[in-house]
């Protein structure tokens, strides 16, 4: 697995990796991570097509999902520790 690109974003660390004829989009925020695997053959313009998929609406939903993930983990953590 190798990193082929990193995209600047004010809220997330976004890395695009390549492994086994798949692009892997890894989006990190603190200790949380979301990843998406896209077969190379599904994209017409290689990594440039990945950039197009990461539009404003998608990244907005990623942010909302991070909030939900953080809440879910916080809830379970407090159930476990109290």
Biopython code that builds the backbone (N, CA, C, O; Angstrom):
import numpy as np
from Bio.PDB.StructureBuilder import StructureBuilder

atoms = [
    (1, "UNK", "N", (0.867, -1.168, 0.000)),
    (1, "UNK", "CA", (0.000, 0.000, 0.000)),
    (1, "UNK", "C", (0.909, 1.224, 0.000)),
    (1, "UNK", "O", (1.848, 1.319, 0.790)),
    (2, "UNK", "N", (0.615, 2.149, -0.894)),
    (2, "UNK", "CA", (1.427, 3.359, -0.930)),
    (2, "UNK", "C", (0.537, 4.586, -1.105)),
    (2, "UNK", "O", (-0.481, 4.547, -1.797)),
    (3, "UNK", "N", (0.942, 5.655, -0.470)),
    (3, "UNK", "CA", (0.208, 6.919, -0.592)),
    (3, "UNK", "C", (0.564, 7.549, -1.925)),
    (3, "UNK", "O", (1.739, 7.739, -2.240)),
    (4, "UNK", "N", (-0.464, 7.873, -2.711)),
    (4, "UNK", "CA", (-0.201, 8.501, -4.009)),
    (4, "UNK", "C", (-0.601, 9.977, -4.023)),
    (4, "UNK", "O", (-0.193, 10.725, -4.912)),
    (5, "UNK", "N", (-1.405, 10.399, -3.030)),
    (5, "UNK", "CA", (-1.787, 11.816, -2.966)),
    (5, "UNK", "C", (-2.329, 12.132, -1.576)),
    (5, "UNK", "O", (-2.854, 11.265, -0.878)),
    (6, "UNK", "N", (-2.188, 13.383, -1.203)),
    (6, "UNK", "CA", (-2.824, 13.904, -0.001)),
    (6, "UNK", "C", (-3.526, 15.192, -0.387)),
    (6, "UNK", "O", (-2.968, 16.029, -1.097)),
    (7, "UNK", "N", (-4.754, 15.344, 0.086)),
    (7, "UNK", "CA", (-5.533, 16.529, -0.245)),
    (7, "UNK", "C", (-5.615, 17.429, 0.976)),
    (7, "UNK", "O", (-5.918, 16.961, 2.073)),
    (8, "UNK", "N", (-5.350, 18.706, 0.796)),
    (8, "UNK", "CA", (-5.492, 19.618, 1.932)),
    (8, "UNK", "C", (-6.960, 19.845, 2.277)),
    (8, "UNK", "O", (-7.805, 20.003, 1.396)),
    (9, "UNK", "N", (-7.240, 19.857, 3.566)),
    (9, "UNK", "CA", (-8.595, 20.146, 4.042)),
    (9, "UNK", "C", (-8.465, 20.701, 5.453)),
    (9, "UNK", "O", (-7.641, 20.212, 6.226)),
    (10, "UNK", "N", (-9.258, 21.709, 5.811)),
    (10, "UNK", "CA", (-9.105, 22.328, 7.137)),
    (10, "UNK", "C", (-9.541, 21.430, 8.301)),
    (10, "UNK", "O", (-9.088, 21.635, 9.427)),
    (11, "UNK", "N", (-10.410, 20.443, 8.056)),
    (11, "UNK", "CA", (-10.951, 19.633, 9.146)),
    (11, "UNK", "C", (-10.454, 18.194, 9.175)),
    (11, "UNK", "O", (-10.526, 17.547, 10.220)),
    (12, "UNK", "N", (-9.955, 17.678, 8.067)),
    (12, "UNK", "CA", (-9.580, 16.277, 7.960)),
    (12, "UNK", "C", (-8.192, 16.136, 7.350)),
    (12, "UNK", "O", (-7.683, 17.038, 6.686)),
    (13, "UNK", "N", (-7.603, 14.976, 7.599)),
    (13, "UNK", "CA", (-6.431, 14.564, 6.833)),
    (13, "UNK", "C", (-6.945, 13.580, 5.790)),
    (13, "UNK", "O", (-7.516, 12.547, 6.138)),
    (14, "UNK", "N", (-6.748, 13.894, 4.526)),
    (14, "UNK", "CA", (-7.257, 13.050, 3.439)),
    (14, "UNK", "C", (-6.069, 12.486, 2.668)),
    (14, "UNK", "O", (-5.259, 13.231, 2.118)),
    (15, "UNK", "N", (-5.981, 11.158, 2.637)),
    (15, "UNK", "CA", (-4.919, 10.474, 1.903)),
    (15, "UNK", "C", (-5.553, 9.550, 0.879)),
    (15, "UNK", "O", (-6.585, 8.931, 1.138)),
    (16, "UNK", "N", (-4.923, 9.463, -0.286)),
    (16, "UNK", "CA", (-5.355, 8.513, -1.313)),
    (16, "UNK", "C", (-4.217, 7.521, -1.488)),
    (16, "UNK", "O", (-3.076, 7.885, -1.771)),
    (17, "UNK", "N", (-4.567, 6.267, -1.310)),
    (17, "UNK", "CA", (-3.588, 5.200, -1.403)),
    (17, "UNK", "C", (-3.937, 4.286, -2.564)),
    (17, "UNK", "O", (-5.059, 4.303, -3.071)),
    (18, "UNK", "N", (-2.957, 3.484, -2.981)),
    (18, "UNK", "CA", (-3.173, 2.536, -4.057)),
    (18, "UNK", "C", (-2.706, 1.166, -3.598)),
    (18, "UNK", "O", (-1.583, 1.006, -3.121)),
    (19, "UNK", "N", (-3.597, 0.164, -3.752)),
    (19, "UNK", "CA", (-3.242, -1.200, -3.364)),
    (19, "UNK", "C", (-4.152, -2.179, -4.100)),
    (19, "UNK", "O", (-5.370, -2.000, -4.123)),
    (20, "UNK", "N", (-3.572, -3.199, -4.693)),
    (20, "UNK", "CA", (-4.324, -4.287, -5.342)),
    (20, "UNK", "C", (-5.400, -3.777, -6.302)),
    (20, "UNK", "O", (-6.559, -4.178, -6.196)),
    (21, "UNK", "N", (-5.039, -2.915, -7.219)),
    (21, "UNK", "CA", (-5.943, -2.335, -8.219)),
    (21, "UNK", "C", (-7.139, -1.613, -7.599)),
    (21, "UNK", "O", (-8.225, -1.572, -8.177)),
    (22, "UNK", "N", (-6.920, -1.045, -6.416)),
    (22, "UNK", "CA", (-7.961, -0.241, -5.766)),
    (22, "UNK", "C", (-7.343, 1.061, -5.284)),
    (22, "UNK", "O", (-6.184, 1.109, -4.870)),
    (23, "UNK", "N", (-8.148, 2.115, -5.349)),
    (23, "UNK", "CA", (-7.807, 3.355, -4.677)),
    (23, "UNK", "C", (-8.482, 3.301, -3.312)),
    (23, "UNK", "O", (-9.650, 2.928, -3.208)),
    (24, "UNK", "N", (-7.765, 3.665, -2.290)),
    (24, "UNK", "CA", (-8.316, 3.719, -0.946)),
    (24, "UNK", "C", (-8.263, 5.166, -0.493)),
    (24, "UNK", "O", (-7.189, 5.760, -0.407)),
    (25, "UNK", "N", (-9.420, 5.727, -0.205)),
    (25, "UNK", "CA", (-9.508, 7.094, 0.304)),
    (25, "UNK", "C", (-9.605, 6.982, 1.817)),
    (25, "UNK", "O", (-10.573, 6.440, 2.349)),
    (26, "UNK", "N", (-8.594, 7.498, 2.503)),
    (26, "UNK", "CA", (-8.555, 7.441, 3.962)),
    (26, "UNK", "C", (-8.720, 8.866, 4.493)),
    (26, "UNK", "O", (-7.940, 9.760, 4.164)),
    (27, "UNK", "N", (-9.743, 9.059, 5.315)),
    (27, "UNK", "CA", (-10.043, 10.376, 5.868)),
    (27, "UNK", "C", (-9.962, 10.258, 7.386)),
    (27, "UNK", "O", (-10.658, 9.443, 7.992)),
    (28, "UNK", "N", (-9.109, 11.076, 7.994)),
    (28, "UNK", "CA", (-8.874, 10.995, 9.431)),
    (28, "UNK", "C", (-9.237, 12.307, 10.105)),
    (28, "UNK", "O", (-9.054, 13.390, 9.548)),
    (29, "UNK", "N", (-9.756, 12.179, 11.316)),
    (29, "UNK", "CA", (-10.010, 13.341, 12.165)),
    (29, "UNK", "C", (-9.733, 12.895, 13.598)),
    (29, "UNK", "O", (-10.511, 12.141, 14.184)),
    (30, "UNK", "N", (-8.633, 13.361, 14.149)),
    (30, "UNK", "CA", (-8.242, 12.924, 15.485)),
    (30, "UNK", "C", (-8.000, 11.428, 15.505)),
    (30, "UNK", "O", (-7.231, 10.915, 14.692)),
    (31, "UNK", "N", (-8.644, 10.719, 16.423)),
    (31, "UNK", "CA", (-8.453, 9.276, 16.541)),
    (31, "UNK", "C", (-9.430, 8.476, 15.680)),
    (31, "UNK", "O", (-9.425, 7.245, 15.721)),
    (32, "UNK", "N", (-10.259, 9.157, 14.908)),
    (32, "UNK", "CA", (-11.260, 8.475, 14.074)),
    (32, "UNK", "C", (-10.808, 8.435, 12.623)),
    (32, "UNK", "O", (-10.051, 9.291, 12.165)),
    (33, "UNK", "N", (-11.291, 7.420, 11.908)),
    (33, "UNK", "CA", (-10.912, 7.247, 10.510)),
    (33, "UNK", "C", (-12.076, 6.658, 9.720)),
    (33, "UNK", "O", (-12.794, 5.783, 10.203)),
    (34, "UNK", "N", (-12.247, 7.149, 8.508)),
    (34, "UNK", "CA", (-13.187, 6.569, 7.553)),
    (34, "UNK", "C", (-12.373, 6.193, 6.322)),
    (34, "UNK", "O", (-11.473, 6.932, 5.923)),
    (35, "UNK", "N", (-12.682, 5.052, 5.720)),
    (35, "UNK", "CA", (-11.980, 4.684, 4.496)),
    (35, "UNK", "C", (-12.977, 4.151, 3.471)),
    (35, "UNK", "O", (-13.989, 3.538, 3.809)),
    (36, "UNK", "N", (-12.655, 4.405, 2.225)),
    (36, "UNK", "CA", (-13.500, 4.018, 1.098)),
    (36, "UNK", "C", (-12.609, 3.388, 0.047)),
    (36, "UNK", "O", (-11.592, 3.964, -0.341)),
    (37, "UNK", "N", (-12.993, 2.194, -0.418)),
    (37, "UNK", "CA", (-12.226, 1.476, -1.432)),
    (37, "UNK", "C", (-12.962, 1.562, -2.761)),
    (37, "UNK", "O", (-14.159, 1.287, -2.851)),
    (38, "UNK", "N", (-12.216, 1.951, -3.787)),
    (38, "UNK", "CA", (-12.792, 2.125, -5.122)),
    (38, "UNK", "C", (-11.943, 1.352, -6.131)),
    (38, "UNK", "O", (-10.763, 1.659, -6.298)),
    (39, "UNK", "N", (-12.519, 0.357, -6.805)),
    (39, "UNK", "CA", (-11.740, -0.368, -7.821)),
    (39, "UNK", "C", (-11.276, 0.584, -8.928)),
    (39, "UNK", "O", (-12.044, 1.416, -9.411)),
    (40, "UNK", "N", (-10.020, 0.446, -9.316)),
    (40, "UNK", "CA", (-9.472, 1.294, -10.383)),
    (40, "UNK", "C", (-10.298, 1.194, -11.659)),
    (40, "UNK", "O", (-10.475, 2.189, -12.363)),
    (41, "UNK", "N", (-10.804, 0.003, -11.962)),
    (41, "UNK", "CA", (-11.525, -0.181, -13.223)),
    (41, "UNK", "C", (-12.873, 0.547, -13.240)),
    (41, "UNK", "O", (-13.476, 0.700, -14.303)),
    (42, "UNK", "N", (-13.358, 1.003, -12.064)),
    (42, "UNK", "CA", (-14.609, 1.752, -12.007)),
    (42, "UNK", "C", (-14.421, 3.231, -12.338)),
    (42, "UNK", "O", (-15.400, 3.965, -12.472)),
    (43, "UNK", "N", (-13.179, 3.667, -12.470)),
    (43, "UNK", "CA", (-12.896, 5.081, -12.700)),
    (43, "UNK", "C", (-12.266, 5.275, -14.065)),
    (43, "UNK", "O", (-11.372, 4.527, -14.463)),
    (44, "UNK", "N", (-12.732, 6.271, -14.767)),
    (44, "UNK", "CA", (-12.255, 6.485, -16.131)),
    (44, "UNK", "C", (-10.943, 7.262, -16.204)),
    (44, "UNK", "O", (-10.186, 7.109, -17.162)),
    (45, "UNK", "N", (-10.668, 8.093, -15.197)),
    (45, "UNK", "CA", (-9.496, 8.969, -15.266)),
    (45, "UNK", "C", (-8.559, 8.761, -14.080)),
    (45, "UNK", "O", (-7.930, 9.710, -13.612)),
    (46, "UNK", "N", (-8.465, 7.527, -13.592)),
    (46, "UNK", "CA", (-7.536, 7.209, -12.522)),
    (46, "UNK", "C", (-7.742, 8.050, -11.277)),
    (46, "UNK", "O", (-8.873, 8.302, -10.860)),
    (47, "UNK", "N", (-6.634, 8.481, -10.689)),
    (47, "UNK", "CA", (-6.697, 9.233, -9.440)),
    (47, "UNK", "C", (-7.438, 10.560, -9.605)),
    (47, "UNK", "O", (-8.011, 11.062, -8.639)),
    (48, "UNK", "N", (-7.438, 11.126, -10.785)),
    (48, "UNK", "CA", (-8.189, 12.371, -11.015)),
    (48, "UNK", "C", (-9.687, 12.158, -10.794)),
    (48, "UNK", "O", (-10.380, 13.064, -10.332)),
    (49, "UNK", "N", (-10.180, 10.980, -11.116)),
    (49, "UNK", "CA", (-11.586, 10.672, -10.850)),
    (49, "UNK", "C", (-11.860, 10.603, -9.357)),
    (49, "UNK", "O", (-12.947, 10.965, -8.908)),
    (50, "UNK", "N", (-10.879, 10.139, -8.581)),
    (50, "UNK", "CA", (-11.041, 10.110, -7.124)),
    (50, "UNK", "C", (-11.201, 11.530, -6.603)),
    (50, "UNK", "O", (-12.061, 11.793, -5.762)),
    (51, "UNK", "N", (-10.379, 12.442, -7.098)),
    (51, "UNK", "CA", (-10.485, 13.850, -6.684)),
    (51, "UNK", "C", (-11.882, 14.390, -6.950)),
    (51, "UNK", "O", (-12.427, 15.128, -6.129)),
    (52, "UNK", "N", (-12.467, 14.034, -8.083)),
    (52, "UNK", "CA", (-13.808, 14.496, -8.431)),
    (52, "UNK", "C", (-14.868, 13.942, -7.484)),
    (52, "UNK", "O", (-15.846, 14.625, -7.179)),
    (53, "UNK", "N", (-14.681, 12.710, -7.019)),
    (53, "UNK", "CA", (-15.648, 12.107, -6.091)),
    (53, "UNK", "C", (-15.683, 12.834, -4.746)),
    (53, "UNK", "O", (-16.718, 12.855, -4.080)),
    (54, "UNK", "N", (-14.572, 13.423, -4.350)),
    (54, "UNK", "CA", (-14.468, 14.061, -3.039)),
    (54, "UNK", "C", (-14.965, 15.505, -3.108)),
    (54, "UNK", "O", (-14.225, 16.449, -2.830)),
    (55, "UNK", "N", (-16.219, 15.648, -3.482)),
    (55, "UNK", "CA", (-16.788, 16.985, -3.623)),
    (55, "UNK", "C", (-17.253, 17.537, -2.270)),
    (55, "UNK", "O", (-17.191, 16.853, -1.248)),
    (56, "UNK", "N", (-17.711, 18.768, -2.289)),
    (56, "UNK", "CA", (-18.107, 19.462, -1.062)),
    (56, "UNK", "C", (-19.223, 18.730, -0.316)),
    (56, "UNK", "O", (-19.167, 18.613, 0.908)),
    (57, "UNK", "N", (-20.219, 18.245, -1.020)),
    (57, "UNK", "CA", (-21.337, 17.546, -0.377)),
    (57, "UNK", "C", (-20.867, 16.258, 0.305)),
    (57, "UNK", "O", (-21.281, 15.958, 1.425)),
    (58, "UNK", "N", (-20.004, 15.500, -0.375)),
    (58, "UNK", "CA", (-19.480, 14.267, 0.219)),
    (58, "UNK", "C", (-18.702, 14.582, 1.493)),
    (58, "UNK", "O", (-18.901, 13.924, 2.515)),
    (59, "UNK", "N", (-17.823, 15.572, 1.447)),
    (59, "UNK", "CA", (-17.008, 15.898, 2.615)),
    (59, "UNK", "C", (-17.857, 16.466, 3.753)),
    (59, "UNK", "O", (-17.511, 16.299, 4.922)),
    (60, "UNK", "N", (-18.956, 17.129, 3.425)),
    (60, "UNK", "CA", (-19.890, 17.590, 4.457)),
    (60, "UNK", "C", (-20.477, 16.383, 5.188)),
    (60, "UNK", "O", (-20.564, 16.382, 6.416)),
    (61, "UNK", "N", (-20.880, 15.357, 4.435)),
    (61, "UNK", "CA", (-21.428, 14.148, 5.029)),
    (61, "UNK", "C", (-20.371, 13.389, 5.852)),
    (61, "UNK", "O", (-20.690, 12.792, 6.880)),
    (62, "UNK", "N", (-19.136, 13.418, 5.398)),
    (62, "UNK", "CA", (-18.041, 12.808, 6.155)),
    (62, "UNK", "C", (-17.935, 13.490, 7.520)),
    (62, "UNK", "O", (-17.768, 12.816, 8.536)),
    (63, "UNK", "N", (-18.031, 14.816, 7.549)),
    (63, "UNK", "CA", (-17.980, 15.557, 8.811)),
    (63, "UNK", "C", (-19.119, 15.181, 9.743)),
    (63, "UNK", "O", (-18.913, 15.011, 10.944)),
    (64, "UNK", "N", (-20.309, 15.052, 9.198)),
    (64, "UNK", "CA", (-21.473, 14.653, 9.996)),
    (64, "UNK", "C", (-21.263, 13.238, 10.557)),
    (64, "UNK", "O", (-21.591, 12.958, 11.710)),
    (65, "UNK", "N", (-20.716, 12.367, 9.723)),
    (65, "UNK", "CA", (-20.457, 10.992, 10.160)),
    (65, "UNK", "C", (-19.410, 10.958, 11.273)),
    (65, "UNK", "O", (-19.529, 10.160, 12.203)),
    (66, "UNK", "N", (-18.388, 11.810, 11.193)),
    (66, "UNK", "CA", (-17.396, 11.880, 12.266)),
    (66, "UNK", "C", (-18.050, 12.307, 13.581)),
    (66, "UNK", "O", (-17.715, 11.777, 14.640)),
    (67, "UNK", "N", (-18.972, 13.254, 13.517)),
    (67, "UNK", "CA", (-19.678, 13.673, 14.733)),
    (67, "UNK", "C", (-20.445, 12.498, 15.346)),
    (67, "UNK", "O", (-20.415, 12.300, 16.560)),
    (68, "UNK", "N", (-21.126, 11.726, 14.508)),
    (68, "UNK", "CA", (-21.881, 10.569, 14.988)),
    (68, "UNK", "C", (-20.941, 9.499, 15.548)),
    (68, "UNK", "O", (-21.232, 8.896, 16.582)),
    (69, "UNK", "N", (-19.825, 9.266, 14.875)),
    (69, "UNK", "CA", (-18.858, 8.287, 15.348)),
    (69, "UNK", "C", (-18.314, 8.694, 16.719)),
    (69, "UNK", "O", (-18.202, 7.871, 17.627)),
    (70, "UNK", "N", (-17.982, 9.966, 16.846)),
    (70, "UNK", "CA", (-17.431, 10.467, 18.115)),
    (70, "UNK", "C", (-18.458, 10.292, 19.240)),
    (70, "UNK", "O", (-18.104, 9.875, 20.343)),
    (71, "UNK", "N", (-19.727, 10.611, 18.960)),
    (71, "UNK", "CA", (-20.782, 10.468, 19.961)),
    (71, "UNK", "C", (-20.950, 8.996, 20.345)),
    (71, "UNK", "O", (-21.038, 8.671, 21.529)),
    (72, "UNK", "N", (-20.996, 8.112, 19.355)),
    (72, "UNK", "CA", (-21.151, 6.685, 19.623)),
    (72, "UNK", "C", (-20.024, 6.163, 20.510)),
    (72, "UNK", "O", (-20.265, 5.416, 21.458)),
    (73, "UNK", "N", (-18.797, 6.561, 20.195)),
    (73, "UNK", "CA", (-17.673, 6.077, 20.981)),
    (73, "UNK", "C", (-17.687, 6.654, 22.393)),
    (73, "UNK", "O", (-17.421, 5.950, 23.367)),
    (74, "UNK", "N", (-17.999, 7.940, 22.487)),
    (74, "UNK", "CA", (-18.070, 8.578, 23.795)),
    (74, "UNK", "C", (-19.132, 7.899, 24.669)),
    (74, "UNK", "O", (-18.899, 7.644, 25.850)),
    (75, "UNK", "N", (-20.292, 7.612, 24.083)),
    (75, "UNK", "CA", (-21.372, 6.949, 24.812)),
    (75, "UNK", "C", (-20.932, 5.583, 25.335)),
    (75, "UNK", "O", (-21.163, 5.266, 26.502)),
    (76, "UNK", "N", (-20.311, 4.785, 24.499)),
    (76, "UNK", "CA", (-19.894, 3.454, 24.936)),
    (76, "UNK", "C", (-18.760, 3.533, 25.950)),
    (76, "UNK", "O", (-18.690, 2.726, 26.876)),
    (77, "UNK", "N", (-17.883, 4.499, 25.773)),
    (77, "UNK", "CA", (-16.779, 4.679, 26.714)),
    (77, "UNK", "C", (-17.314, 4.985, 28.114)),
    (77, "UNK", "O", (-16.844, 4.419, 29.101)),
    (78, "UNK", "N", (-18.293, 5.875, 28.192)),
    (78, "UNK", "CA", (-18.849, 6.223, 29.505)),
    (78, "UNK", "C", (-19.674, 5.085, 30.100)),
    (78, "UNK", "O", (-19.723, 4.939, 31.322)),
    (79, "UNK", "N", (-20.316, 4.284, 29.268)),
    (79, "UNK", "CA", (-21.026, 3.102, 29.793)),
    (79, "UNK", "C", (-20.037, 2.113, 30.397)),
    (79, "UNK", "O", (-20.312, 1.490, 31.422)),
    (80, "UNK", "N", (-18.910, 1.978, 29.764)),
    (80, "UNK", "CA", (-17.901, 1.036, 30.210)),
    (80, "UNK", "C", (-17.191, 1.514, 31.480)),
    (80, "UNK", "O", (-16.896, 0.710, 32.364)),
    (81, "UNK", "N", (-16.923, 2.794, 31.571)),
    (81, "UNK", "CA", (-16.121, 3.325, 32.677)),
    (81, "UNK", "C", (-16.930, 3.836, 33.854)),
    (81, "UNK", "O", (-16.344, 4.264, 34.848)),
    (82, "UNK", "N", (-18.249, 3.808, 33.783)),
    (82, "UNK", "CA", (-19.033, 4.321, 34.910)),
    (82, "UNK", "C", (-20.131, 3.391, 35.311)),
    (82, "UNK", "O", (-20.878, 3.684, 36.244)),
]
sb = StructureBuilder()
sb.init_structure("model")
sb.init_model(0)
sb.init_chain("A")
sb.init_seg("    ")
for serial, (resi, resn, name, xyz) in enumerate(atoms, 1):
    if name == "N":
        sb.init_residue(resn, " ", resi, " ")
    sb.init_atom(name, np.array(xyz, "f"), 0.0, 1.0, " ", f" {name:<3s}", serial, name[0])
structure = sb.get_structure()
